[in-house]
Amino acid sequence: MKIYHGLEDFTPLRNAVVTIGTFDGVHLGHRKIVKRLASVAQRISGKTVLLTFWPHPRLVLNPDYDLKLLTTMEEKTALLEKYGIDHLVRIRFTEEFADLSSEEYIRNILVEKIGTKKLVIGHDHRFGKNRSGNFEDLVTSGKLYGFEVEEIPKQEIDDITISSTRIRQALNEGNIHIGNEYLGRPYSITGNVIKGDELGRKIGFPTANIRVNSPHKLIPRDGSYAVHVSLPGENQLFSGMMNMGYRPTVDGRRHSLEVHIFNFDKILYGKNLTISFLKLIRCEEKFDSLEDLKIQLQKDKLLAQQILKSHK
């Protein structure tokens, strides 16, 4: 997959089969579009082109809105490459870009910059200033400029509307299984291992403290989770349990992300770990003593192992 960090680096293609969107999460609905894109490209001997935006448009147009994203740009890029996109064009979304009229958007970008031959879009795709452009505008312009437009019907994506918003809601509520079902894979976060107070080690549950570098990455609801852990340089998934919250039994003053990897004793400081969430074990709660917490963690571990065994 060729990656472009702006339209100025892209040379128009002869048979460009194009789709446009933020594609946050690259969920099953998005993958339906990508699959259709590849099918059309194969039929007309073309190349697939996906235009996406960074930062997310809502972060630019509504800077006071605390939007959390399902994928960082790096995560989204890796997923789109995995699903077979030929050309990924990252368009920097600015207020100036948002002011492009729907006509300018079609003529300047889709026609002149990309050379669109076929455009495949999701249900109710909107574009241009104030999101005024719609499917009918694309069809009309396609006849003028010589490209075809196809809309993936809502009912083809699923019996229910799969959307990034619905997935965010599920994760915020701790319904990891629902979010994972819509994504078609376990939801994951990647972060750097930092120094903690090593309290977990003292009670028999050593943890790696994680710092997620992206401020916009969505962190699921506080609680304990059964997880898989990917380590750099390792070709296997490790099993573990993740605790996220304010640790009310200890101090309750700072939010932390801590993962306990089963049967593992290597030093991980400074390394990046990827945590894949499988199921919420319990919500965060305060215990009367560290001994009570230790007893609960032992129960959590047994339950996590059962969950992880069923997900092999």
PAZAPA-4460 file (N, C-alpha, C; in steps of 0.05 Angstrom, whole numbers, plus 32768, in hexadecimal, padded with zeros to 4 digits):
% residues 312
    n_x    n_y    n_z   ca_x   ca_y   ca_z    c_x    c_y    c_z   seq   type   mol
   8011   7FE8   8000   8000   8000   8000   8012   8019   8000     1      M     A
   800C   802B   7FEE   801A   8045   7FED   800B   8059   7FFE     2      K     A
   801A   8068   800E   800F   807B   8021   8017   8097   8019     3      I     A
   8004   80A9   8018   8009   80C5   8010   8000   80D7   8027     4      Y     A
   8012   80EA   802E   800C   80FC   8044   8000   8117   803A     5      H     A
   7FF1   8115   8025   7FE4   812D   801A   7FDE   8128   7FFC     6      G     A
   7FCC   8138   7FF1   7FC5   8135   7FD5   7FDB   813E   7FC2     7      L     A
   7FED   814F   7FCC   8002   8159   7FBB   8016   8143   7FB2     8      E     A
   8017   812D   7FC1   8029   8117   7FBB   801D   8102   7FA8     9      D     A
   8003   8105   7FA3   7FF5   80F1   7F94   7FF3   80F8   7F76    10      F     A
   7FF9   80E4   7F65   7FF6   80E7   7F48   7FDC   80DA   7F3F    11      T     A
   7FCB   80E9   7F31   7FB1   80DD   7F29   7FB4   80C2   7F1B    12      P     A
   7FA2   80B0   7F20   7FA3   8095   7F14   7F90   8093   7EFD    13      L     A
   7F94   8080   7EEC   7F83   807C   7ED5   7F68   8070   7EDD    14      R     A
   7F69   805B   7EEE   7F50   804E   7EF6   7F4F   804D   7F15    15      N     A
   7F4B   8064   7F21   7F4B   8065   7F3E   7F2F   805E   7F49    16      A     A
   7F2E   804A   7F5A   7F15   8042   7F67   7F17   804D   7F84    17      V     A
   7F06   8060   7F8A   7F0B   8071   7FA2   7EF5   806F   7FB6    18      V     A
   7EFD   8071   7FD0   7EEA   8075   7FE5   7EF5   808A   7FF8    19      T     A
   7EE3   8096   8008   7EEB   80AD   8019   7EDF   80AA   8034    20      I     A
   7EED   80B1   8049   7EE1   80B1   8064   7EF6   80B1   807A    21      G     A
   7EEE   80B5   8092   7F01   80B4   80A9   7F08   8098   80AF    22      T     A
   7EF7   8085   80AB   7EFC   8068   80AF   7F07   8063   80CB    23      F     A
   7EFD   8071   80DF   7F06   806C   80FB   7EFE   8051   8104    24      D     A
   7F11   8040   810C   7F0B   8025   8115   7F0E   8010   80FF    25      G     A
   7F0B   8018   80E6   7F0B   8005   80CF   7EFA   7FED   80D7    26      V     A
   7EE1   7FF3   80DE   7ECF   7FDE   80E7   7EC3   7FCE   80D0    27      H     A
   7EB1   7FBC   80D6   7EA5   7FAA   80C2   7E97   7FB9   80AC    28      L     A
   7E8A   7FCF   80B3   7E7D   7FDF   809E   7E91   7FEB   808B    29      G     A
   7EA7   7FF5   8096   7EBD   8000   8085   7EC8   7FEB   8073    30      H     A
   7ECC   7FD3   807F   7ED8   7FBD   806F   7EC6   7FB4   8059    31      R     A
   7EAC   7FB8   805C   7E9A   7FB2   8046   7E9F   7FC4   802E    32      K     A
   7EA4   7FDD   8034   7EAB   7FF1   8020   7EC5   7FEA   8012    33      I     A
   7EDA   7FE4   8023   7EF4   7FDD   8018   7EF3   7FC5   8007    34      V     A
   7EE3   7FB1   800F   7EE1   7F98   7FFF   7ED4   7F9E   7FE4    35      K     A
   7EC0   7FAF   7FE4   7EB2   7FB6   7FCB   7EC6   7FC6   7FBA    36      R     A
   7ED5   7FD7   7FC6   7EE9   7FE7   7FB7   7EFC   7FD5   7FA8    37      L     A
   7F06   7FC1   7FB6   7F19   7FAE   7FAA   7F0C   7F9E   7F93    38      A     A
   7EF3   7F97   7F97   7EE5   7F88   7F82   7EE1   7F98   7F68    39      S     A
   7EDA   7FB1   7F6C   7ED7   7FC3   7F54   7EF2   7FC7   7F46    40      V     A
   7F07   7FCC   7F56   7F21   7FD1   7F4B   7F2B   7FB9   7F3B    41      A     A
   7F26   7FA2   7F44   7F2E   7F8A   7F36   7F1F   7F87   7F1B    42      Q     A
   7F05   7F8E   7F1C   7EF5   7F8C   7F04   7EFE   7F9F   7EEE    43      R     A
   7F07   7FB7   7EF5   7F0E   7FCB   7EE0   7F2C   7FCF   7EDE    44      I     A
   7F3B   7FBD   7EEA   7F59   7FBE   7EEA   7F62   7FD9   7EF5    45      S     A
   7F56   7FE1   7F0C   7F5D   7FFA   7F18   7F6C   7FF6   7F32    46      G     A
   7F71   800C   7F40   7F7E   800C   7F5A   7F6C   8019   7F6F    47      K     A
   7F6C   800E   7F87   7F5B   8019   7F9C   7F69   8031   7FA9    48      T     A
   7F59   8046   7FAF   7F63   805E   7FBC   7F51   8065   7FD3    49      V     A
   7F5B   8068   7FEB   7F4B   8070   8001   7F55   808B   800C    50      L     A
   7F43   809E   800C   7F49   80B9   8017   7F3E   80BA   8033    51      L     A
   7F50   80C1   8045   7F47   80C3   8061   7F53   80DD   806C    52      T     A
   7F49   80E5   8084   7F4F   80FF   808F   7F5D   80FD   80AA    53      F     A
   7F6F   810F   80AF   7F7D   8111   80C8   7F85   812E   80CD    54      W     A
   7F7E   813A   80E3   7F6F   812F   80F9   7F52   8129   80F1    55      P     A
   7F44   811B   8103   7F28   8115   80FE   7F19   8130   80FB    56      H     A
   7F08   8133   80E6   7EFA   814C   80E2   7EEC   8158   80FA    57      P     A
   7EE1   8147   810B   7ED3   8152   8123   7EE6   8160   8136    58      R     A
   7EFF   8157   8137   7F13   8163   8149   7F1A   817F   813F    59      L     A
   7F17   8184   8125   7F1D   819E   811A   7F05   81B0   811B    60      V     A
   7EEE   81A6   8114   7ED6   81B6   8112   7EC9   81BB   812E    61      L     A
   7ECE   81A9   8141   7EC3   81AB   815C   7ED9   81A6   8170    62      N     A
   7EED   81B8   8172   7F04   81B3   8183   7EFE   81AF   81A1    63      P     A
   7EE7   81B9   81AA   7EDF   81B6   81C6   7ED2   819A   81CB    64      D     A
   7ECC   818B   81B6   7EC0   8171   81B9   7ED6   815C   81BE    65      Y     A
   7ED4   814E   81D3   7EE9   813A   81DB   7EE4   8120   81CD    66      D     A
   7EE9   811F   81B3   7EE5   8107   81A3   7EFC   80F3   81A8    67      L     A
   7EF4   80DA   81AE   7F08   80C5   81B1   7F06   80B2   8199    68      K     A
   7F1D   80AA   818E   7F1D   809B   8176   7F24   807E   817A    69      L     A
   7F1A   806D   8169   7F1E   8050   816B   7F3A   8048   8160    70      L     A
   7F44   8058   814D   7F5E   8052   8142   7F6F   806B   813F    71      T     A
   7F89   8068   8145   7F9B   807E   813E   7FA0   807C   8120    72      T     A
   7FAD   8090   8115   7FB3   8090   80F8   7FC5   8078   80F1    73      M     A
   7FD8   8071   8103   7FE9   805A   80FE   7FDA   8040   80FE    74      E     A
   7FC7   803D   8111   7FB7   8025   8113   7FA5   8022   80FA    75      E     A
   7F99   8038   80F2   7F87   8038   80DB   7F97   8031   80C2    76      K     A
   7FAE   803C   80BF   7FBF   8036   80A8   7FC6   8019   80A6    77      T     A
   7FCE   800D   80BD   7FD5   7FF0   80BD   7FBD   7FDF   80B6    78      A     A
   7FA6   7FE6   80BF   7F8E   7FD6   80B9   7F86   7FD8   809C    79      L     A
   7F88   7FF0   8091   7F80   7FF3   8074   7F94   7FE5   8062    80      L     A
   7FAD   7FE5   806A   7FC1   7FD6   805B   7FBB   7FB8   805C    81      E     A
   7FB4   7FAF   8073   7FAD   7F92   8077   7F95   7F8A   8065    82      K     A
   7F82   7F9D   8061   7F6A   7F97   8051   7F6E   7F9D   8034    83      Y     A
   7F86   7FA4   802B   7F8C   7FA4   800E   7F88   7FBE   7FFF    84      G     A
   7F88   7FD5   800C   7F86   7FEF   7FFE   7FA1   7FF4   7FEF    85      I     A
   7F9F   7FFD   7FD6   7FB7   8003   7FC7   7FC4   801E   7FCD    86      D     A
   7FB3   8032   7FCF   7FBC   804D   7FD4   7FAC   805A   7FEB    87      H     A
   7FBB   8063   8000   7FAE   8070   8016   7FB7   808D   8016    88      L     A
   7FA4   80A0   8014   7FAA   80BC   8013   7FA0   80C9   802D    89      V     A
   7FB3   80D2   803D   7FAC   80E0   8056   7FA9   80FE   8050    90      R     A
   7F91   8108   8053   7F8C   8124   804E   7F8B   8133   8069    91      I     A
   7F9C   8147   806B   7F9B   8157   8084   7F82   8168   8085    92      R     A
   7F71   8163   8099   7F57   8171   809A   7F5B   818B   80A9    93      F     A
   7F55   81A1   809C   7F58   81BC   80A7   7F3E   81CB   80A3    94      T     A
   7F3B   81E1   80B0   7F24   81F2   80AC   7F22   81FB   808F    95      E     A
   7F39   8200   8082   7F39   8208   8066   7F2F   81F1   8055    96      E     A
   7F37   81D9   805B   7F2D   81C2   804B   7F0F   81BF   8050    97      F     A
   7F06   81C3   8068   7EE9   81C1   806E   7ED8   81D5   805F    98      A     A
   7EE4   81EB   8056   7ED6   8200   8048   7ED3   81FA   802A    99      D     A
   7EDF   81E5   8020   7EDB   81DD   8004   7EBE   81D7   7FFF   100      L     A
   7EB3   81E3   7FEA   7E97   81DC   7FE3   7E97   81C0   7FD8   101      S     A
   7E7F   81B4   7FD7   7E7C   8199   7FCC   7E86   8198   7FAF   102      S     A
   7E81   81AD   7FA0   7E8A   81AE   7F84   7EA8   81AE   7F82   103      E     A
   7EB5   81BF   7F93   7ED3   81C0   7F94   7EDE   81A5   7F9D   104      E     A
   7ED2   8199   7FB0   7EDB   8180   7FBB   7EDC   816B   7FA5   105      Y     A
   7EC6   8169   7F95   7EC5   8156   7F7F   7ED9   815C   7F69   106      I     A
   7ED9   8175   7F60   7EEA   817C   7F49   7F07   817C   7F50   107      R     A
   7F0E   818A   7F66   7F2B   818D   7F6D   7F38   8174   7F77   108      N     A
   7F29   8164   7F87   7F35   814D   7F94   7F2F   8133   7F84   109      I     A
   7F15   812C   7F82   7F0E   8112   7F76   7F16   8111   7F58   110      L     A
   7F13   8126   7F4A   7F18   8126   7F2D   7F35   812D   7F27   111      V     A
   7F3D   8146   7F2F   7F58   814F   7F27   7F6F   8142   7F36   112      E     A
   7F6C   813E   7F50   7F82   8134   7F60   7F84   8115   7F5F   113      K     A
   7F6D   8108   7F5E   7F6C   80EA   7F61   7F68   80DD   7F46   114      I     A
   7F57   80E9   7F34   7F51   80DB   7F1B   7F3C   80C5   7F1F   115      G     A
   7F28   80CB   7F2F   7F14   80B6   7F37   7F05   80AB   7F1F   116      T     A
   7F05   8091   7F1D   7EF5   8083   7F09   7EDC   8077   7F15   117      K     A
   7EDE   806E   7F2D   7EC7   8062   7F3B   7EC9   806B   7F59   118      K     A
   7EB3   8075   7F64   7EB2   807D   7F80   7E9F   806B   7F8F   119      L     A
   7EA9   805F   7FA4   7E98   804D   7FB5   7E96   805A   7FD0   120      V     A
   7E7E   805F   7FDA   7E7A   806D   7FF3   7E66   805E   8005   121      I     A
   7E67   8063   801E   7E55   8057   8031   7E3A   8066   8031   122      G     A
   7E27   805B   803F   7E0C   8066   8041   7E0D   8082   804D   123      H     A
   7DFF   8095   8040   7DFB   80B0   804A   7E16   80BF   804C   124      D     A
   7E27   80BC   8038   7E41   80CA   8038   7E3C   80E8   8033   125      H     A
   7E48   80F9   8043   7E46   8116   8040   7E62   8122   803D   126      R     A
   7E64   8139   802E   7E7E   8144   802A   7E7A   8162   8022   127      F     A
   7E91   8170   8022   7E91   818C   801B   7E88   819E   8032   128      G     A
   7E89   81B8   802E   7E83   81CC   8042   7E67   81C6   804F   129      K     A
   7E67   81C6   8069   7E4F   81C0   8079   7E42   81A5   8071   130      N     A
   7E53   8193   8066   7E4A   8178   805E   7E31   817A   804C   131      R     A
   7E33   818D   8039   7E1C   8192   8028   7E1A   817F   8010   132      S     A
   7E31   8172   8009   7E30   8160   7FF2   7E26   8145   7FFA   133      G     A
   7E17   8138   7FE7   7E0C   811D   7FEC   7E0E   810B   7FD4   134      N     A
   7E02   80F4   7FD6   7E04   80E0   7FC1   7DFB   80EA   7FA6   135      F     A
   7DE4   80F8   7FA6   7DD9   8103   7F8D   7DEC   8116   7F80   136      E     A
   7DFA   8127   7F90   7E0E   813A   7F85   7E25   812B   7F77   137      D     A
   7E2D   8115   7F83   7E43   8105   7F78   7E3B   80F8   7F5E   138      L     A
   7E22   80EE   7F5D   7E18   80E1   7F44   7E17   80F6   7F2D   139      V     A
   7E0D   810E   7F33   7E0B   8123   7F1F   7E27   812B   7F15   140      T     A
   7E39   812E   7F28   7E55   8136   7F21   7E63   8120   7F12   141      S     A
   7E5C   8107   7F19   7E69   80F1   7F0B   7E62   80F0   7EED   142      G     A
   7E4A   80F7   7EE7   7E42   80F9   7ECB   7E51   810F   7EBC   143      K     A
   7E57   8125   7ECB   7E65   813B   7EBF   7E83   8136   7EBB   144      L     A
   7E8F   8128   7ECF   7EAC   8124   7ECF   7EB5   8108   7EC7   145      Y     A
   7EA2   80F6   7EC3   7EA9   80DC   7EB9   7EB0   80C7   7ECD   146      G     A
   7EA4   80C8   7EE5   7EA8   80B2   7EF8   7E8E   80A7   7F02   147      F     A
   7E8E   808F   7F0B   7E76   8082   7F15   7E76   8082   7F34   148      E     A
   7E5E   8081   7F3F   7E5B   8082   7F5D   7E4A   806A   7F66   149      V     A
   7E53   805D   7F7B   7E44   8047   7F86   7E42   804B   7FA4   150      E     A
   7E2A   8049   7FAF   7E25   804B   7FCC   7E1F   8030   7FD8   151      E     A
   7E2E   8029   7FED   7E28   8010   7FFB   7E0F   8014   800C   152      I     A
   7DF9   8006   8006   7DE0   800A   8015   7DE4   8003   8032   153      P     A
   7DD5   8011   8043   7DD6   800E   8060   7DD1   7FF0   8067   154      K     A
   7DBD   7FE4   805A   7DB6   7FC8   8062   7DCB   7FB4   805A   155      Q     A
   7DDD   7FBB   8048   7DF3   7FA8   8041   7E09   7FA8   8056   156      E     A
   7E0B   7FBD   8065   7E20   7FBE   8079   7E1A   7FAC   8091   157      I     A
   7E01   7FAD   809A   7DF8   7F9A   80AF   7DDB   7F9F   80B4   158      D     A
   7DCE   7F8C   80C3   7DB2   7F90   80CA   7DAF   7FA8   80DC   159      D     A
   7DC5   7FAF   80EA   7DC5   7FC8   80FA   7DDB   7FDA   80EF   160      I     A
   7DDA   7FF3   80F5   7DEE   8005   80EB   7E08   8002   80FB   161      T     A
   7E1C   7FF9   80EE   7E37   7FF8   80FB   7E43   8014   80F7   162      I     A
   7E4A   8020   810C   7E57   803B   810A   7E6C   803D   8120   163      S     A
   7E7F   804F   811A   7E94   8054   812E   7E88   805F   8148   164      S     A
   7E72   806E   8146   7E65   8079   815D   7E5A   8063   816F   165      T     A
   7E4D   804F   8163   7E42   8039   8172   7E58   8029   8180   166      R     A
   7E6F   8026   8172   7E85   8017   817E   7E90   8026   8196   167      I     A
   7E94   8040   8192   7E9E   8051   81A9   7E8B   804E   81C1   168      R     A
   7E71   804F   81BC   7E5E   804D   81D2   7E61   8032   81E0   169      Q     A
   7E64   801C   81D1   7E66   8002   81DD   7E7F   8000   81EE   170      A     A
   7E95   800B   81E4   7EAF   800A   81F3   7EAD   801B   820D   171      L     A
   7EA0   8032   820A   7E9D   8043   8222   7E8C   8037   8237   172      N     A
   7E7B   8025   8230   7E69   8017   8243   7E75   7FFD   824D   173      E     A
   7E8C   7FF6   8242   7E99   7FDD   824A   7E8F   7FC4   823B   174      G     A
   7E7E   7FC9   8227   7E74   7FB3   8216   7E88   7FAC   8200   175      N     A
   7E9E   7FA2   8209   7EB4   7F9C   81F6   7EAB   7F88   81E1   176      I     A
   7E9B   7F75   81E8   7E93   7F60   81D5   7E83   7F6C   81BE   177      H     A
   7E73   7F81   81C4   7E64   7F8D   81AF   7E76   7F9D   819D   178      I     A
   7E88   7FAD   81A9   7E9B   7FBC   8199   7EAC   7FAA   8187   179      G     A
   7EB5   7F94   8192   7EC6   7F81   8183   7EB6   7F74   816C   180      N     A
   7E9C   7F6F   8171   7E8B   7F63   815C   7E89   7F76   8145   181      E     A
   7E84   7F90   814A   7E82   7FA4   8135   7E9C   7FA9   8127   182      Y     A
   7EB2   7FA8   8136   7ECD   7FAC   812A   7ED6   7F94   8119   183      L     A
   7ECD   7F7D   8121   7ED6   7F64   8114   7EF1   7F5B   811E   184      G     A
   7EF9   7F66   8135   7F12   7F5F   8142   7F12   7F6B   815E   185      R     A
   7F24   7F62   816F   7F25   7F6E   818A   7F2F   7F8B   8189   186      P     A
   7F22   7F9C   8199   7F2B   7FB8   819B   7F46   7FB8   81A9   187      Y     A
   7F58   7FCA   81A1   7F72   7FCA   81AC   7F7D   7FE6   81B1   188      S     A
   7F8F   7FE8   81C4   7F9E   8001   81C8   7FBB   7FFA   81C9   189      I     A
   7FCC   800E   81C1   7FE9   800A   81C2   7FF5   8020   81D3   190      T     A
   8007   8018   81E5   8013   802C   81F6   802F   8024   81FF   191      G     A
   803D   8037   820B   8058   8034   8214   8058   802C   8231   192      N     A
   8069   8019   8239   806B   8010   8254   807C   8024   8264   193      V     A
   8070   802E   827A   807D   8042   828A   8080   8037   82A7   194      I     A
   8090   8045   82B6   8096   803D   82D2   807D   8042   82E3   195      K     A
   8076   802E   82F4   8060   8030   8307   806A   802E   8323   196      G     A
   8058   802B   8336   8061   8029   8352   8066   800C   835B   197      D     A
   8062   7FF9   8348   8068   7FDD   834C   8058   7FD1   8363   198      E     A
   8040   7FDC   8368   802F   7FD0   837D   8025   7FB4   8374   199      L     A
   801F   7FB1   835A   8016   7F97   8351   802A   7F81   8356   200      G     A
   8043   7F87   8353   8058   7F73   8358   8058   7F6A   8376   201      R     A
   8052   7F7E   8388   8052   7F78   83A4   803B   7F65   83AC   202      K     A
   8025   7F65   839D   800F   7F53   83A4   800C   7F3C   8391   203      I     A
   8022   7F37   8382   8022   7F1F   8371   8016   7F23   8355   204      G     A
   8010   7F3B   834D   8005   7F40   8332   8015   7F58   8325   205      F     A
   802E   7F52   831D   803D   7F68   8310   8030   7F72   82F7   206      P     A
   8031   7F8B   82F3   8023   7F97   82DB   8036   7FA9   82CC   207      T     A
   8030   7FAC   82B2   803D   7FC0   82A1   802A   7FD8   829F   208      A     A
   8034   7FEF   82A7   8024   8008   82A6   8026   8013   828A   209      N     A
   800F   8019   827E   800F   8021   8262   8007   803F   825F   210      I     A
   8016   804D   824E   800F   8068   8247   8008   8069   822A   211      R     A
   7FEF   8070   8224   7FE6   8072   8208   7FEE   808E   81FE   212      V     A
   7FFD   808F   81E8   8008   80A9   81E0   7FF4   80BB   81D1   213      N     A
   7FE0   80AF   81C5   7FCC   80BF   81B6   7FB7   80CA   81CA   214      S     A
   7FB3   80E4   81CC   7FA0   80EF   81DF   7F83   80EA   81D6   215      P     A
   7F7F   80E2   81BD   7F64   80DF   81B2   7F5C   80C1   81B0   216      H     A
   7F6E   80AF   81B8   7F67   8093   81B7   7F53   808B   81CD   217      K     A
   7F3E   807D   81C5   7F29   8076   81D8   7F33   8060   81EB   218      L     A
   7F30   8064   8205   7F36   8050   8219   7F1C   8046   8223   219      I     A
   7F17   802B   8222   7EFD   8020   822C   7EF7   8027   8249   220      P     A
   7EDF   8020   8251   7ED6   8026   826C   7EEA   801A   8281   221      R     A
   7EED   8028   8297   7EFE   801E   82AD   7EF5   8003   82B7   222      D     A
   7F08   7FF2   82BD   7F01   7FD7   82C7   7F18   7FC4   82C1   223      G     A
   7F12   7FAA   82C6   7F25   7F95   82C0   7F1C   7F85   82A8   224      S     A
   7F2F   7F7F   8296   7F29   7F72   827D   7F3B   7F5A   8278   225      Y     A
   7F30   7F46   826A   7F41   7F30   825F   7F4C   7F3B   8245   226      A     A
   7F67   7F38   8242   7F74   7F44   822A   7F89   7F31   821E   227      V     A
   7F8F   7F37   8206   7FA7   7F2C   81F9   7FBB   7F43   81F6   228      H     A
   7FD5   7F3C   81F8   7FEA   7F50   81F7   7FFE   7F49   81E2   229      V     A
   8004   7F5C   81D0   8019   7F59   81BC   8032   7F68   81C5   230      S     A
   8049   7F5B   81C3   8062   7F67   81CB   8074   7F6A   81B2   231      L     A
   8084   7F80   81B1   8096   7F83   819A   80AB   7F6D   8199   232      P     A
   80AF   7F62   8181   80C3   7F4D   817E   80B9   7F32   8185   233      G     A
   80A0   7F2F   818E   8095   7F15   8195   8080   7F0D   8181   234      E     A
   8080   7EF4   8179   806D   7EEA   8165   8055   7EDC   8171   235      N     A
   804F   7EE1   818A   8039   7ED5   8196   8028   7EE9   81A6   236      Q     A
   800F   7EE2   81AB   7FFE   7EF2   81BC   8000   7EE8   81D9   237      L     A
   8003   7EFA   81EC   8004   7EF2   8208   7FE8   7EF7   8214   238      F     A
   7FE1   7EE7   8228   7FC8   7EEB   8236   7FCD   7EFB   824F   239      S     A
   7FB8   7F0A   8256   7FBA   7F1A   826E   7FA0   7F27   8276   240      G     A
   7FA2   7F38   828A   7F8A   7F48   8292   7F93   7F65   8296   241      M     A
   7F81   7F76   828F   7F87   7F93   828F   7F75   7FA1   82A3   242      M     A
   7F81   7FB2   82B4   7F70   7FC2   82C6   7F74   7FE0   82BF   243      N     A
   7F5D   7FED   82BD   7F5E   800A   82B6   7F4C   8019   82CA   244      M     A
   7F57   802F   82D4   7F47   803E   82E7   7F59   804E   82FA   245      G     A
   7F4C   8057   8310   7F5A   8068   8323   7F65   8059   833C   246      Y     A
   7F63   803F   833C   7F6E   802E   8352   7F63   8039   836D   247      R     A
   7F49   8038   8371   7F3E   8043   838A   7F47   8036   83A4   248      P     A
   7F4F   801C   83A2   7F59   800E   83BA   7F73   8019   83C3   249      T     A
   7F83   8024   83B0   7F9E   802E   83B7   7F9E   804C   83BD   250      V     A
   7F97   805C   83A9   7F97   8079   83AE   7F80   8087   839F   251      D     A
   7F79   807E   8387   7F63   808A   8378   7F68   80A5   836D   252      G     A
   7F82   80AC   836A   7F88   80C8   8361   7F8F   80CA   8344   253      R     A
   7F9A   80B5   8339   7FA2   80B7   831C   7F98   809F   830D   254      R     A
   7F92   80A4   82F4   7F88   808F   82E2   7F9F   807F   82D7   255      H     A
   7F9C   8065   82D7   7FB2   8054   82CE   7FA7   803D   82BC   256      S     A
   7FB9   8034   82AB   7FB3   801D   829A   7FC9   8008   82A0   257      L     A
   7FC2   7FF1   82AB   7FD5   7FDE   82B3   7FCE   7FC2   82A9   258      E     A
   7FE1   7FB4   829D   7FDB   7F9A   8292   7FED   7F85   82A1   259      V     A
   7FE1   7F70   82AA   7FEF   7F59   82B6   7FF0   7F43   82A1   260      H     A
   8008   7F3C   8298   800B   7F27   8284   8010   7F0D   8293   261      I     A
   8001   7EF9   828D   8003   7EDF   829A   801D   7ED1   8293   262      F     A
   802A   7EC6   82A8   8042   7EB6   82A4   8058   7EC5   8294   263      N     A
   805D   7EDD   829D   8070   7EEE   828E   8080   7EFE   82A2   264      F     A
   809A   7F00   829E   80AB   7F0E   82B2   80C0   7F20   82A5   265      D     A
   80BE   7F26   828B   80D2   7F37   827E   80CD   7F54   8285   266      K     A
   80E3   7F64   8284   80E2   7F81   8289   80D9   7F8E   826F   267      I     A
   80C4   7F9F   8271   80B8   7FAB   8259   80BA   7FCA   8258   268      L     A
   80C7   7FD6   826B   80C8   7FF4   826B   80D2   7FFF   8250   269      Y     A
   80C3   8012   8246   80CB   801F   822D   80C0   8012   8214   270      G     A
   80B5   7FFA   8216   80AA   7FEC   81FF   808D   7FF3   81FA   271      K     A
   8085   7FF0   81E1   8069   7FF4   81DA   805A   7FDA   81DA   272      N     A
   8044   7FD9   81E8   8033   7FC1   81E9   8018   7FC7   81DC   273      L     A
   800D   7FB3   81CF   7FF2   7FB6   81C4   7FDF   7FA3   81D4   274      T     A
   7FCA   7FAF   81E0   7FB8   7FA1   81F0   7F9D   7F9D   81E1   275      I     A
   7F95   7F84   81DE   7F7C   7F7E   81D0   7F67   7F75   81E5   276      S     A
   7F50   7F83   81E6   7F3C   7F7E   81FA   7F28   7F69   81F1   277      F     A
   7F24   7F55   8202   7F11   7F3F   81FB   7EF7   7F41   820A   278      L     A
   7EF8   7F47   8224   7EE0   7F48   8234   7EE4   7F57   824E   279      K     A
   7ED0   7F66   8257   7ED1   7F73   8271   7ECC   7F5E   8287   280      L     A
   7EDE   7F5C   829A   7EDA   7F49   82B1   7EC9   7F56   82C6   281      I     A
   7ED0   7F6E   82CE   7EC0   7F7D   82E2   7EC7   7F9A   82E0   282      R     A
   7EB5   7FAB   82EA   7EBA   7FC8   82EB   7ECD   7FCD   8303   283      C     A
   7ED8   7FE5   8303   7EEB   7FEC   8318   7EDC   7FEE   8333   284      E     A
   7EE8   7FE5   8348   7EDC   7FE7   8362   7EF1   7FEA   8378   285      E     A
   7EE8   7FF4   838F   7EFB   7FF9   83A5   7EF9   7FE2   83B9   286      K     A
   7F10   7FD8   83C2   7F11   7FC2   83D6   7F1A   7FCD   83F1   287      F     A
   7F14   7FBE   8406   7F1A   7FC7   8421   7F37   7FC6   8428   288      D     A
   7F46   7FB4   841A   7F62   7FB0   841F   7F70   7FA5   8407   289      S     A
   7F8B   7FA7   8407   7F9B   7F9B   83F1   7F97   7F7D   83F0   290      L     A
   7F93   7F70   8407   7F8E   7F53   8407   7F75   7F4C   83F8   291      E     A
   7F60   7F5C   83FD   7F46   7F58   83EF   7F4A   7F5C   83D1   292      D     A
   7F5A   7F70   83CA   7F5F   7F75   83AE   7F6E   7F5D   83A1   293      L     A
   7F81   7F53   83B0   7F91   7F3C   83A6   7F7F   7F24   83A1   294      K     A
   7F6C   7F1F   83B3   7F59   7F08   83B0   7F48   7F0C   8397   295      I     A
   7F3F   7F25   8393   7F2F   7F2B   837B   7F3F   7F27   8362   296      Q     A
   7F58   7F30   8362   7F69   7F2D   834A   7F6D   7F10   8343   297      L     A
   7F6F   7EFF   8358   7F72   7EE2   8352   7F59   7ED7   8345   298      Q     A
   7F42   7EE1   834D   7F28   7ED9   8340   7F27   7EE4   8324   299      K     A
   7F30   7EFD   8321   7F30   7F09   8306   7F41   7EF9   82F3   300      D     A
   7F59   7EF0   82FD   7F6B   7EE1   82EC   7F5F   7EC7   82E2   301      K     A
   7F51   7EB9   82F4   7F44   7EA0   82EC   7F2F   7EA4   82D7   302      L     A
   7F1F   7EB9   82DB   7F0A   7EC0   82C8   7F16   7EC8   82AD   303      L     A
   7F2B   7ED9   82AE   7F39   7EE2   8296   7F44   7ECA   8286   304      A     A
   7F50   7EB7   8294   7F5B   7E9F   8287   7F45   7E8F   8279   305      Q     A
   7F2E   7E8D   8286   7F17   7E7F   8279   7F0E   7E8D   8260   306      Q     A
   7F0C   7EA8   8261   7F04   7EB8   824A   7F18   7EB5   8233   307      I     A
   7F32   7EB7   823A   7F47   7EB6   8226   7F49   7E9B   8219   308      L     A
   7F43   7E86   8229   7F44   7E6B   821E   7F2E   7E68   8209   309      K     A
   7F17   7E74   820D   7F01   7E72   81FA   7F06   7E83   81E1   310      S     A
   7F1A   7E95   81E2   7F1F   7EA6   81CB   7F38   7E9D   81BB   311      H     A
   7F43   7E86   81C1   7F5A   7E7D   81B2   7F52   7E77   8196   312      K     A
***
